[in-house]
């Protein structure tokens, strides 16, 4: 426990037979549960964890379940509806099976079909939410996250009531030297796009998976809908913003060359995650700022983008007639293009400014 709050660490693992034992052995003492989600590994990852459990290397405290209100209370109808919804959502998670679920087992192994790192995290999150863990962190099974930094990730959630804490490797002075250049470049692009899509404009290093989340936040987002692949950190940020969850970044150091083998293909991941963020942006603006709050920034965004799309027609005509054919267009076309460009940039600029101002309250 940390500050009288229960703490669990979800460890998504895919083919990490050489690294997973190091993760288990180096886990800090204040962690009550280590939830290893074996994401369909084809090596001996599951065997290594099973051996560790069967030898009784780790025994934890028995978790106390929080008292729930009487289900017969008519004022708790909404709680019963949520319970029914979660039961119906069971089939939407990756198929999985618990290897052990003893009351005092500190290490819990969940074997599931291969579904990607996001699918493994959603399974682990669900286990922790259902058992009412106060603070749930994520540490990759490849040992690329320094266990000594876990306390700085967990503390704001456990002690200060922050909903979500994430590490930031880019602020470390060694980041541009240690992080491979292609990864640094891809991370920078996705961080910029994630700022716009998520509404958390002050964050960076959006691809880090070293995070901690509160029980309240786990209960407010759809865990089964977390993006299954490497875009899951970006998708989670959008979902958290739509639920008005508070956030904080803490500096961490980049860790490489400890035996890990990256499974991420940058040239494939960046386009896919970019498309995910493009769709997520419109979803956030529509639901958060149009349907729920009817904030003027939603109208500014949509009208600004709409004018920009219409203006593409004028741009195409000018480019075709003037630059390709060497001809000319009327002054009306030029005037319309300039006015539409001006109005579009102004509306989008005002919308971004309002977006930044409104989300300042979520930094804690």
VOBA-1610 file (N, C-alpha, C; in pm, whole numbers, padded with zeros to 5 digits, always signed):
BEGIN
Unk+00084-00120+00000Unk+00000+00000+00000Unk+00087+00125+00000Unk+00029+00232-00052Unk+00103+00358-00055Unk+00009+00468-00007Unk+00043+00529+00107Unk-00044+00631+00164Unk-00182+00577+00196Unk-00190+00453+00245Unk-00315+00386+00279Unk-00402+00356+00157Unk-00343+00362+00040Unk-00414+00329-00083Unk-00356+00201-00143Unk-00444+00112-00188Unk-00397-00010-00252Unk-00339+00022-00390Unk-00232-00048-00424Unk-00160-00022-00549Unk-00141-00152-00624Unk-00172-00149-00752Unk-00147-00264-00840Unk-00068-00216-00961Unk+00008-00306-01019Unk+00083-00276-01141Unk+00042-00377-01248Unk-00010-00327-01359Unk-00043-00412-01472Unk+00081-00426-01559Unk+00117-00550-01590Unk+00237-00578-01671Unk+00194-00649-01799Unk+00173-00575-01907Unk+00142-00641-02035Unk+00269-00709-02088Unk+00257-00834-02129Unk+00377-00909-02169Unk+00349-00993-02293Unk+00432-00976-02392Unk+00425-01059-02512Unk+00566-01104-02549Unk+00591-01232-02535Unk+00723-01291-02564Unk+00835-01221-02486Unk+00821-01217-02356Unk+00920-01151-02270Unk+00985-01250-02173Unk+01015-01371-02221Unk+01071-01473-02134Unk+01205-01434-02073Unk+01280-01350-02142Unk+01412-01310-02091Unk+01405-01190-01998Unk+01293-01118-01998Unk+01285-00992-01925Unk+01186-00994-01808Unk+01086-01079-01815Unk+00974-01070-01720Unk+01017-01097-01576Unk+01112-01186-01555Unk+01157-01216-01419Unk+01220-01092-01355Unk+01294-01017-01434Unk+01356-00895-01382Unk+01248-00796-01336Unk+01141-00786-01412Unk+01031-00697-01375Unk+00970-00740-01242Unk+00948-00869-01226Unk+00887-00920-01103Unk+00979-00902-00983Unk+01105-00929-01002Unk+01200-00924-00890Unk+01228-00782-00843Unk+01219-00685-00932Unk+01254-00547-00899Unk+01134-00463-00857Unk+01016-00523-00850Unk+00896-00446-00817Unk+00904-00395-00673Unk+00877-00266-00648Unk+00884-00209-00513Unk+00788-00278-00415Unk+00822-00272-00287Unk+00746-00342-00184Unk+00606-00285-00164Unk+00584-00158-00197Unk+00452-00099-00171Unk+00346-00145-00271Unk+00386-00220-00374Unk+00291-00272-00473Unk+00220-00393-00415Unk+00087-00388-00407Unk+00008-00496-00349Unk-00020-00609-00448Unk-00040-00575-00574Unk-00069-00676-00676Unk+00009-00646-00802Unk+00069-00751-00857Unk+00136-00743-00987Unk+00053-00827-01083Unk-00017-00762-01174Unk-00109-00831-01264Unk-00041-00848-01399Unk+00015-00967-01421Unk+00083-00996-01547Unk-00021-01045-01647Unk-00033-00974-01759Unk-00126-01015-01864Unk-00044-01070-01980Unk-00043-01203-01991Unk+00030-01271-02096Unk-00053-01265-02224Unk-00009-01181-02317Unk-00089-01151-02437Unk-00060-01250-02549Unk-00091-01376-02523Unk-00076-01478-02626Unk+00068-01505-02664Unk+00159-01498-02570Unk+00300-01522-02599Unk+00321-01663-02653Unk+00416-01676-02747Unk+00447-01808-02803Unk+00579-01860-02747Unk+00640-01786-02656Unk+00761-01834-02590Unk+00723-01881-02450Unk+00816-01882-02358Unk+00789-01936-02223Unk+00759-01826-02121Unk+00708-01715-02164Unk+00673-01606-02072Unk+00580-01656-01963Unk+00472-01723-02002Unk+00374-01771-01904Unk+00439-01871-01807Unk+00526-01957-01857Unk+00591-02057-01771Unk+00679-01991-01665Unk+00751-01887-01706Unk+00837-01816-01611Unk+00755-01757-01498Unk+00642-01695-01533Unk+00556-01634-01431Unk+00491-01741-01344Unk+00446-01850-01406Unk+00383-01959-01329Unk+00481-02018-01230Unk+00604-02041-01272Unk+00705-02096-01181Unk+00729-02002-01064Unk+00731-01875-01093Unk+00752-01774-00988Unk+00639-01779-00887Unk+00515-01794-00937Unk+00398-01800-00849Unk+00398-01930-00769Unk+00421-02043-00838Unk+00412-02174-00775Unk+00517-02195-00666Unk+00629-02127-00681Unk+00733-02138-00579Unk+00703-02054-00456Unk+00595-01979-00463Unk+00556-01897-00348Unk+00652-01783-00322Unk+00711-01730-00430Unk+00809-01622-00412Unk+00744-01494-00363Unk+00618-01477-00392Unk+00553-01352-00357Unk+00417-01377-00294Unk+00397-01329-00172Unk+00267-01333-00106Unk+00230-01192-00064Unk+00108-01153-00092Unk+00065-01017-00061Unk-00041-01013+00047Unk-00085-00892+00079Unk-00191-00874+00178Unk-00325-00910+00114Unk-00419-00946+00196Unk-00553-00973+00146Unk-00625-00840+00129Unk-00680-00819+00010Unk-00745-00692-00019Unk-00884-00689+00044Unk-00917-00576+00102Unk-01049-00557+00160Unk-01139-00490+00057Unk-01254-00551+00034Unk-01348-00493-00061Unk-01426-00381+00007Unk-01448-00273-00067Unk-01524-00161-00013Unk-01671-00198+00000Unk-01735-00145+00100Unk-01876-00173+00121Unk-01960-00098+00018Unk-02050-00170-00044Unk-02138-00111-00143Unk-02273-00079-00080Unk-02341+00017-00140Unk-02474+00051-00091Unk-02571-00063-00117Unk-02678-00066-00037Unk-02780-00170-00051Unk-02841-00163-00190Unk-02836-00275-00262Unk-02891-00277-00398Unk-03041-00254-00400Unk-03110-00280-00287Unk-03254-00260-00283Unk-03293-00114-00266Unk-03195-00032-00235Unk-03222+00111-00218Unk-03267+00170-00352Unk-03386+00231-00360Unk-03434+00283-00489Unk-03346+00394-00545Unk-03268+00460-00460Unk-03182+00567-00508Unk-03056+00513-00577Unk-03036+00383-00570Unk-02918+00322-00632Unk-02949+00253-00763Unk-03058+00292-00825Unk-03095+00232-00953Unk-02985+00254-01057Unk-02926+00374-01057Unk-02820+00404-01154Unk-02701+00311-01135Unk-02669+00276-01009Unk-02558+00186-00983Unk-02588+00046-01036Unk-02713+00005-01024Unk-02751-00127-01076Unk-02742-00130-01228Unk-02777-00019-01291Unk-02768-00011-01437Unk-02622-00024-01482Unk-02532+00045-01411Unk-02389+00036-01443Unk-02339-00107-01428Unk-02384-00173-01322Unk-02344-00312-01298Unk-02390-00402-01413Unk-02512-00381-01459Unk-02565-00461-01570Unk-02489-00431-01700Unk-02455-00305-01720Unk-02380-00268-01840Unk-02244-00337-01843Unk-02179-00342-01728Unk-02046-00405-01723Unk-02055-00555-01745Unk-02163-00616-01699Unk-02182-00758-01725Unk-02201-00784-01873Unk-02272-00694-01941Unk-02294-00709-02085Unk-02166-00684-02165Unk-02075-00604-02108Unk-01951-00570-02177Unk-01845-00680-02167Unk-01869-00780-02087Unk-01770-00887-02066Unk-01723-00947-02198Unk-01813-00966-02291Unk-01779-01031-02417Unk-01696-00942-02509Unk-01685-00813-02476Unk-01613-00719-02562Unk-01464-00715-02531Unk-01423-00775-02419Unk-01282-00779-02383Unk-01215-00898-02453Unk-01084-00897-02466Unk-01014-01015-02521Unk-01044-01138-02435Unk-01053-01252-02499Unk-01077-01375-02424Unk-00957-01406-02336Unk-00984-01430-02209Unk-00874-01450-02114Unk-00914-01549-02007Unk-00813-01596-01934Unk-00836-01690-01824Unk-00737-01663-01713Unk-00785-01661-01590Unk-00698-01642-01474Unk-00624-01771-01442Unk-00493-01761-01424Unk-00418-01877-01377Unk-00434-01894-01227Unk-00438-01785-01154Unk-00455-01791-01009Unk-00532-01668-00962Unk-00608-01684-00858Unk-00685-01572-00803Unk-00702-01591-00653Unk-00597-01638-00588Unk-00602-01654-00444Unk-00601-01517-00376Unk-00664-01511-00261Unk-00683-01383-00194Unk-00553-01311-00161Unk-00445-01388-00137Unk-00320-01325-00094Unk-00206-01336-00196Unk-00237-01383-00316Unk-00133-01390-00418Unk-00095-01250-00463Unk+00031-01215-00444Unk+00075-01083-00487Unk+00087-01076-00639Unk+00128-01185-00701Unk+00138-01191-00846Unk+00018-01265-00902Unk-00048-01204-00997Unk-00164-01264-01063Unk-00131-01278-01211Unk-00154-01395-01266Unk-00127-01420-01408Unk-00259-01436-01483Unk-00274-01358-01586Unk-00390-01368-01676Unk-00340-01404-01814Unk-00384-01517-01865Unk-00348-01559-02001Unk-00462-01521-02095Unk-00430-01451-02203Unk-00535-01413-02297Unk-00489-01431-02440Unk-00585-01430-02531Unk-00554-01437-02672Unk-00476-01313-02713Unk-00392-01328-02812Unk-00311-01213-02855Unk-00402-01103-02910Unk-00392-00986-02849Unk-00478-00875-02890Unk-00405-00742-02894Unk-00276-00741-02869Unk-00202-00616-02869Unk-00186-00561-02728Unk-00092-00466-02715Unk-00062-00412-02583Unk-00182-00340-02522Unk-00263-00274-02606Unk-00382-00207-02555Unk-00483-00305-02500Unk-00498-00419-02568Unk-00590-00521-02520Unk-00544-00580-02388Unk-00412-00598-02373Unk-00358-00650-02247Unk-00380-00550-02133Unk-00359-00423-02161Unk-00379-00321-02058Unk-00526-00312-02018Unk-00616-00320-02114Unk-00760-00313-02081Unk-00800-00430-01993Unk-00745-00550-02019Unk-00774-00666-01935Unk-00722-00644-01793Unk-00599-00595-01782Unk-00543-00567-01651Unk-00618-00458-01577Unk-00655-00353-01648Unk-00734-00246-01588Unk-00867-00299-01534Unk-00930-00384-01612Unk-01059-00439-01570Unk-01044-00520-01442Unk-00939-00601-01433Unk-00916-00682-01312Unk-00901-00590-01191Unk-00827-00482-01207Unk-00803-00390-01095Unk-00930-00311-01061Unk-01003-00271-01162Unk-01127-00198-01135Unk-01228-00285-01062Unk-01243-00409-01106Unk-01340-00499-01044Unk-01304-00531-00899Unk-01176-00520-00865Unk-01132-00545-00727Unk-01104-00417-00650Unk-01144-00307-00711Unk-01143-00175-00645Unk-01004-00135-00596Unk-00904-00157-00681Unk-00768-00110-00651Unk-00767+00042-00662Unk-00713+00110-00563Unk-00716+00256-00560Unk-00628+00319-00668Unk-00513+00260-00692Unk-00418+00317-00789Unk-00360+00203-00872Unk-00372+00214-01003Unk-00322+00110-01094Unk-00218+00168-01187Unk-00098+00115-01182Unk+00011+00159-01270Unk+00029+00058-01382Unk+00104+00099-01483Unk+00139+00011-01594Unk+00290+00012-01612Unk+00350-00107-01614Unk+00492-00121-01642Unk+00507-00232-01746Unk+00575-00203-01853Unk+00589-00301-01960Unk+00668-00423-01915Unk+00640-00536-01978Unk+00707-00660-01942Unk+00849-00672-01995Unk+00894-00571-02071Unk+01030-00577-02126Unk+01133-00510-02037Unk+01093-00468-01918Unk+01183-00408-01817Unk+01240-00274-01862Unk+01172-00202-01951Unk+01221-00073-01996Unk+01179+00042-01905Unk+01114+00010-01794Unk+01070+00113-01702Unk+01137+00090-01567Unk+01208+00190-01519Unk+01286+00179-01397Unk+01193+00169-01276Unk+01197+00058-01200Unk+01108+00042-01084Unk+01130+00149-00977Unk+01249+00205-00970Unk+01275+00307-00869Unk+01197+00434-00895Unk+01145+00452-01017Unk+01067+00571-01051Unk+00917+00550-01033Unk+00878+00428-00995Unk+00736+00399-00980Unk+00671+00486-00873Unk+00743+00513-00766Unk+00685+00593-00657Unk+00645+00732-00705Unk+00726+00793-00789Unk+00693+00927-00840Unk+00571+00924-00931Unk+00546+00808-00995Unk+00429+00792-01080Unk+00304+00770-00996Unk+00317+00692-00891Unk+00202+00652-00808Unk+00161+00760-00709Unk+00258+00832-00652Unk+00231+00925-00542Unk+00122+01028-00573Unk+00123+01097-00688Unk+00018+01196-00713Unk-00123+01137-00714Unk-00135+01013-00759Unk-00267+00947-00759Unk-00307+00908-00617Unk-00215+00846-00544Unk-00246+00793-00411Unk-00260+00903-00306Unk-00181+01009-00317Unk-00177+01111-00212Unk-00249+01240-00246Unk-00258+01273-00374Unk-00312+01404-00411Unk-00441+01397-00492Unk-00487+01279-00523Unk-00614+01266-00594Unk-00608+01297-00742Unk-00489+01293-00803Unk-00479+01311-00948Unk-00534+01186-01016Unk-00608+01204-01124Unk-00670+01090-01191Unk-00571+01009-01274Unk-00476+01077-01339Unk-00386+01006-01432Unk-00250+01073-01429Unk-00147+00992-01412Unk-00010+01041-01411Unk+00069+00964-01516Unk+00146+01035-01595Unk+00227+00970-01698Unk+00370+01020-01692Unk+00462+00934-01727Unk+00602+00973-01732Unk+00633+01052-01858Unk+00739+01130-01851Unk+00785+01208-01966Unk+00935+01190-01980Unk+00977+01117-02082Unk+01119+01091-02105Unk+01186+01203-02183Unk+01107+01281-02255Unk+01164+01381-02345Unk+01228+01498-02271Unk+01191+01517-02143Unk+01250+01628-02066Unk+01384+01588-02006Unk+01419+01461-02012Unk+01547+01418-01958Unk+01660+01462-02052Unk+01770+01514-01998Unk+01877+01566-02085Unk+01939+01462-02178Unk+01920+01333-02149Unk+01979+01229-02234Unk+01885+01181-02344Unk+01762+01233-02346Unk+01660+01175-02435Unk+01701+01178-02582Unk+01756+01290-02628Unk+01791+01300-02770Unk+01911+01214-02807Unk+01983+01164-02707Unk+02100+01079-02732Unk+02067+00930-02716Unk+01980+00898-02621Unk+01951+00759-02590Unk+01837+00704-02675Unk+01731+00783-02690Unk+01616+00736-02768Unk+01656+00731-02916Unk+01636+00618-02984Unk+01669+00611-03126Unk+01602+00723-03204Unk+01673+00778-03303Unk+01624+00897-03373Unk+01489+00878-03439Unk+01469+00761-03500Unk+01340+00737-03567Unk+01227+00734-03465Unk+01255+00683-03345Unk+01154+00681-03240Unk+01130+00821-03184Unk+01238+00895-03168Unk+01225+01031-03117Unk+01141+01116-03214Unk+01167+01100-03343Unk+01093+01175-03444Unk+00946+01133-03446Unk+00921+01001-03446Unk+00783+00953-03446Unk+00707+00995-03321Unk+00776+00988-03206Unk+00715+01029-03080Unk+00678+01176-03085Unk+00763+01260-03140Unk+00738+01403-03148Unk+00615+01433-03234Unk+00604+01363-03346Unk+00488+01384-03434Unk+00359+01344-03363Unk+00360+01224-03303Unk+00239+01175-03237Unk+00206+01257-03112Unk+00306+01311-03045Unk+00280+01396-02930Unk+00206+01522-02972Unk+00249+01582-03083Unk+00182+01701-03133Unk+00037+01671-03171Unk+00016+01562-03243Unk-00120+01526-03284Unk-00207+01490-03163Unk-00145+01429-03062Unk-00221+01390-02943Unk-00263+01513-02861Unk-00180+01615-02858Unk-00219+01740-02792Unk-00351+01791-02849Unk-00358+01795-02983Unk-00476+01847-03050Unk-00595+01755-03030Unk-00573+01625-03045Unk-00683+01530-03037Unk-00738+01514-02896Unk-00648+01514-02796Unk-00690+01484-02659Unk-00736+01607-02581Unk-00685+01725-02617Unk-00717+01844-02539Unk-00621+01868-02425Unk-00531+01774-02399Unk-00426+01795-02299Unk-00307+01862-02371Unk-00314+01992-02386Unk-00220+02065-02469Unk-00081+02077-02406Unk-00069+02057-02276Unk+00059+02076-02208Unk+00143+01950-02192Unk+00098+01840-02248Unk+00170+01714-02232Unk+00264+01689-02349Unk+00356+01598-02331Unk+00443+01551-02439Unk+00482+01406-02410Unk+00563+01347-02495Unk+00600+01206-02482Unk+00476+01120-02461Unk+00383+01132-02552Unk+00256+01062-02538Unk+00268+00911-02557Unk+00382+00864-02607Unk+00395+00721-02634Unk+00449+00642-02515Unk+00486+00710-02407Unk+00533+00636-02291Unk+00417+00559-02228Unk+00448+00438-02183Unk+00345+00355-02120Unk+00357+00352-01969Unk+00451+00429-01915Unk+00472+00431-01770Unk+00371+00526-01708Unk+00262+00472-01655Unk+00150+00554-01611Unk+00089+00499-01483Unk+00004+00581-01422Unk-00077+00538-01308Unk-00213+00604-01321Unk-00318+00532-01283Unk-00454+00582-01299Unk-00534+00552-01173Unk-00626+00640-01140Unk-00707+00622-01020Unk-00826+00530-01047Unk-00883+00477-00940Unk-01002+00392-00953Unk-01117+00472-01012Unk-01129+00598-00971Unk-01235+00683-01023Unk-01226+00697-01174Unk-01105+00716-01226Unk-01087+00729-01371Unk-01118+00598-01442Unk-01077+00485-01383Unk-01106+00355-01444Unk-01257+00332-01456Unk-01332+00385-01361Unk-01477+00367-01362Unk-01547+00461-01458Unk-01476+00563-01505Unk-01539+00664-01589Unk-01511+00647-01738Unk-01420+00557-01775Unk-01391+00537-01917Unk-01427+00394-01957Unk-01449+00375-02085Unk-01485+00242-02137Unk-01358+00162-02160Unk-01326+00073-02068Unk-01201-00002-02075Unk-01199-00097-02194Unk-01311-00156-02226Unk-01315-00253-02336Unk-01288-00186-02471Unk-01309-00052-02478Unk-01294+00019-02604Unk-01155+00078-02623Unk-01062+00053-02531Unk-00926+00104-02546Unk-00865+00045-02674Unk-00800+00130-02749Unk-00737+00087-02875Unk-00642-00028-02848Unk-00650-00133-02925Unk-00581-00257-02893Unk-00430-00253-02921Unk-00386-00170-03012Unk-00246-00175-03053Unk-00165-00064-02986Unk-00055-00020-03053Unk+00039+00073-02991Unk-00016+00214-02975Unk-00131+00243-03027Unk-00191+00375-03007Unk-00272+00385-02879Unk-00263+00283-02794Unk-00347+00284-02672Unk-00318+00401-02579Unk-00190+00445-02557Unk-00170+00560-02469Unk-00239+00686-02520Unk-00239+00704-02652Unk-00304+00820-02713Unk-00455+00812-02697Unk-00509+00694-02722Unk-00653+00673-02710Unk-00700+00692-02566Unk-00623+00644-02470Unk-00659+00659-02329Unk-00664+00807-02291Unk-00570+00886-02341Unk-00569+01029-02311Unk-00695+01097-02362Unk-00740+01061-02481Unk-00863+01119-02534Unk-00982+01081-02447Unk-00990+00954-02411Unk-01100+00908-02326Unk-01099+00978-02189Unk-00982+00997-02132Unk-00972+01064-02003Unk-01017+01209-02012Unk-00979+01276-02120Unk-01019+01415-02135Unk-01170+01428-02151Unk-01230+01337-02226Unk-01375+01339-02243Unk-01447+01316-02112Unk-01380+01247-02018Unk-01438+01223-01885Unk-01393+01329-01784Unk-01325+01434-01832Unk-01278+01544-01746Unk-01188+01496-01633Unk-01097+01406-01664Unk-01004+01355-01563Unk-00882+01445-01554Unk-00834+01465-01432Unk-00716+01547-01410Unk-00589+01468-01446Unk-00483+01541-01479Unk-00363+01476-01529Unk-00239+01547-01478Unk-00129+01473-01472Unk+00001+01530-01438Unk+00110+01450-01506Unk+00216+01518-01547Unk+00334+01452-01601Unk+00447+01460-01500Unk+00526+01353-01491Unk+00645+01354-01407Unk+00764+01311-01492Unk+00880+01371-01468Unk+00997+01335-01549Unk+01049+01196-01515Unk+01081+01119-01617Unk+01144+00988-01600Unk+01258+00979-01700Unk+01346+00885-01681Unk+01459+00872-01773Unk+01429+00765-01877Unk+01481+00782-01997Unk+01465+00678-02100Unk+01553+00558-02068Unk+01501+00439-02087Unk+01575+00316-02057Unk+01584+00231-02184Unk+01705+00205-02227Unk+01730+00121-02344Unk+01852+00034-02317Unk+01871-00063-02404Unk+01989-00151-02401Unk+01998-00233-02272Unk+01885-00288-02229Unk+01887-00377-02113Unk+01838-00517-02152Unk+01841-00546-02282Unk+01800-00677-02329Unk+01665-00679-02396Unk+01596-00563-02399Unk+01463-00558-02460Unk+01473-00572-02612Unk+01367-00620-02672Unk+01358-00629-02817Unk+01228-00563-02861Unk+01241-00451-02927Unk+01123-00374-02965Unk+01041-00448-03070Unk+00910-00444-03053Unk+00818-00507-03148Unk+00740-00402-03228Unk+00772-00276-03203Unk+00701-00167-03269Unk+00767-00134-03403Unk+00686-00124-03508Unk+00731-00084-03640Unk+00686+00060-03662Unk+00779+00155-03645Unk+00745+00297-03645Unk+00672+00338-03773Unk+00720+00295-03888Unk+00661+00337-04014Unk+00518+00287-04032Unk+00482+00182-03961Unk+00344+00134-03964Unk+00260+00198-03855Unk+00322+00221-03740Unk+00248+00272-03624Unk+00205+00417-03644Unk+00296+00503-03691Unk+00266+00646-03701Unk+00143+00674-03789Unk+00132+00618-03911Unk+00011+00644-03991Unk-00117+00593-03924Unk-00111+00475-03862Unk-00230+00420-03799Unk-00275+00504-03680Unk-00179+00542-03596Unk-00214+00622-03479Unk-00258+00762-03520Unk-00200+00816-03627Unk-00241+00947-03677Unk-00387+00944-03720Unk-00426+00839-03789Unk-00566+00825-03831Unk-00657+00809-03709Unk-00612+00732-03610Unk-00688+00717-03486Unk-00709+00853-03419Unk-00605+00934-03413Unk-00614+01065-03348Unk-00703+01160-03428Unk-00698+01150-03559Unk-00784+01233-03643Unk-00932+01207-03610Unk-00968+01079-03601Unk-01107+01045-03568Unk-01140+01082-03423Unk-01044+01062-03334Unk-01066+01090-03193Unk-01089+01238-03167Unk-01021+01323-03242Unk-01039+01468-03228Unk-01184+01507-03251Unk-01242+01462-03361Unk-01380+01498-03393Unk-01477+01437-03293Unk-01446+01317-03248Unk-01532+01254-03148Unk-01531+01333-03018Unk-01413+01378-02974Unk-01403+01455-02850Unk-01479+01588-02861Unk-01457+01659-02970Unk-01522+01790-02987Unk-01673+01772-02995Unk-01718+01670-03066Unk-01863+01651-03082Unk-01930+01618-02950Unk-01876+01518-02877Unk-01943+01473-02755Unk-01919+01566-02636Unk-01797+01614-02621Unk-01766+01694-02503Unk-01813+01838-02515Unk-01794+01896-02633Unk-01819+02039-02647Unk-01943+02077-02726Unk-02004+01981-02794Unk-02128+02011-02866Unk-02248+01947-02797Unk-02240+01816-02774Unk-02354+01746-02714Unk-02368+01777-02565Unk-02258+01770-02490Unk-02266+01786-02344Unk-02272+01932-02300Unk-02178+02012-02345Unk-02166+02149-02294Unk-02215+02256-02391Unk-02226+02224-02516Unk-02257+02321-02621Unk-02166+02443-02607Unk-02038+02415-02606Unk-01937+02520-02594Unk-01914+02583-02732Unk-01897+02717-02739Unk-01878+02780-02870Unk-01755+02730-02946Unk-01656+02675-02875Unk-01537+02628-02947Unk-01572+02517-03046Unk-01677+02439-03017Unk-01716+02333-03110Unk-01763+02393-03242Unk-01839+02503-03235Unk-01886+02567-03357Unk-01770+02631-03433Unk-01678+02693-03358Unk-01562+02753-03423Unk-01479+02648-03495Unk-01458+02534-03428Unk-01382+02426-03491Unk-01451+02377-03618Unk-01579+02344-03607Unk-01649+02283-03720Unk-01665+02380-03837Unk-01700+02507-03807Unk-01714+02603-03915Unk-01578+02636-03977Unk-01473+02646-03891Unk-01339+02674-03943Unk-01289+02563-04032Unk-01307+02439-03988Unk-01264+02325-04069Unk-01349+02315-04195Unk-01481+02341-04180Unk-01570+02337-04296Unk-01531+02437-04403Unk-01501+02560-04360Unk-01457+02661-04456Unk-01326+02618-04523Unk-01238+02557-04444Unk-01112+02510-04500Unk-01132+02404-04606Unk-01226+02314-04583Unk-01255+02209-04681Unk-01312+02269-04809Unk-01407+02363-04793Unk-01464+02430-04911Unk-01356+02506-04987Unk-01265+02567-04911Unk-01159+02647-04973Unk-01062+02563-05056Unk-01060+02433-05029Unk-00975+02346-05111Unk-01017+02350-05258Unk-01146+02372-05281Unk-01195+02382-05418Unk-01138+02503-05490Unk-01135+02617-05420Unk-01077+02737-05479Unk-00926+02719-05501Unk-00860+02656-05404Unk-00717+02633-05416Unk-00688+02542-05536Unk-00768+02439-05552Unk-00747+02345-05663Unk-00764+02415-05797Unk-00865+02503-05805Unk-00888+02574-05932Unk-00771+02669-05963Unk-00725+02745-05861Unk-00612+02836-05881Unk-00487+02758-05920Unk-00461+02649-05853Unk-00341+02569-05881Unk-00348+02512-06022Unk-00464+02462-06061Unk-00479+02400-06193Unk-00469+02503-06305Unk-00546+02613-06290Unk-00553+02710-06399Unk-00428+02796-06410Unk-00369+02829-06296Unk-00255+02921-06299Unk-00122+02848-06308Unk-00102+02752-06219Unk+00030+02688-06210Unk+00048+02572-06309Unk-00058+02500-06338Unk-00046+02388-06430Unk-00068+02427-06575Unk-00172+02509-06597Unk-00206+02547-06735Unk-00146+02680-06777Unk-00091+02756-06681Unk-00030+02885-06716Unk-00130+02993-06750Unk-00257+02973-06715Unk-00360+03071-06744Unk-00384+03164-06628Unk-00510+03202-06607Unk-00546+03293-06498Unk-00685+03261-06449Unk-00720+03318-06336Unk-00855+03306-06281Unk-00906+03444-06249Unk-01033+03456-06224Unk-01094+03586-06197Unk-01053+03638-06060Unk-01068+03769-06042Unk-01038+03829-05912Unk-01132+03775-05804Unk-01253+03738-05846Unk-01348+03682-05750Unk-01299+03553-05687Unk-01234+03470-05769Unk-01179+03344-05718Unk-01068+03372-05618Unk-00978+03466-05654Unk-00870+03503-05562Unk-00926+03559-05431Unk-01024+03647-05445Unk-01083+03710-05326Unk-01150+03607-05236Unk-01226+03516-05298Unk-01293+03412-05221Unk-01191+03323-05150Unk-01082+03289-05221Unk-00978+03205-05161Unk-00914+03275-05041Unk-00882+03403-05054Unk-00819+03476-04945Unk-00914+03491-04826Unk-01041+03524-04852Unk-01137+03541-04742Unk-01164+03410-04670Unk-01184+03303-04746Unk-01209+03173-04684Unk-01087+03129-04602Unk-00966+03155-04654Unk-00846+03120-04579Unk-00838+03197-04449Unk-00865+03328-04456Unk-00860+03413-04337Unk-00960+03369-04233Unk-01085+03352-04275Unk-01190+03314-04181Unk-01164+03175-04121Unk-01115+03084-04204Unk-01088+02949-04155Unk-00979+02949-04049Unk-00869+03019-04076Unk-00760+03025-03979Unk-00804+03096-03851Unk-00881+03201-03863Unk-00927+03273-03745Unk-01018+03186-03658Unk-01114+03118-03719Unk-01207+03035-03643Unk-01133+02920-03574Unk-01044+02853-03646Unk-00970+02743-03587Unk-00877+02794-03477Unk-00816+02909-03499Unk-00730+02968-03397Unk-00805+03001-03270Unk-00923+03064-03283Unk-01006+03093-03166Unk-01047+02965-03095Unk-01082+02861-03173Unk-01125+02734-03113Unk-01012+02672-03034Unk-00891+02673-03089Unk-00776+02616-03018Unk-00748+02694-02889Unk-00756+02825-02897Unk-00732+02907-02777Unk-00834+02873-02668Unk-00962+02861-02705Unk-01066+02824-02609Unk-01043+02683-02554Unk-01000+02594-02642Unk-00973+02456-02602Unk-00861+02453-02498Unk-00755+02527-02523Unk-00643+02532-02429Unk-00688+02590-02296Unk-00764+02699-02299Unk-00809+02763-02178Unk-00901+02673-02096Unk-00993+02605-02163Unk-01088+02521-02091Unk-01021+02402-02024Unk-00916+02349-02085Unk-00852+02230-02031Unk-00743+02258-01931Unk-00715+02385-01906Unk-00617+02418-01802Unk-00660+02365-01665Unk-00790+02356-01643Unk-00842+02310-01513Unk-00812+02163-01488Unk-00773+02089-01591Unk-00748+01945-01575Unk-00604+01914-01538Unk-00517+02015-01534Unk-00379+01993-01492Unk-00371+02014-01340Unk-00321+01916-01272Unk-00324+01921-01126Unk-00187+01894-01067
//
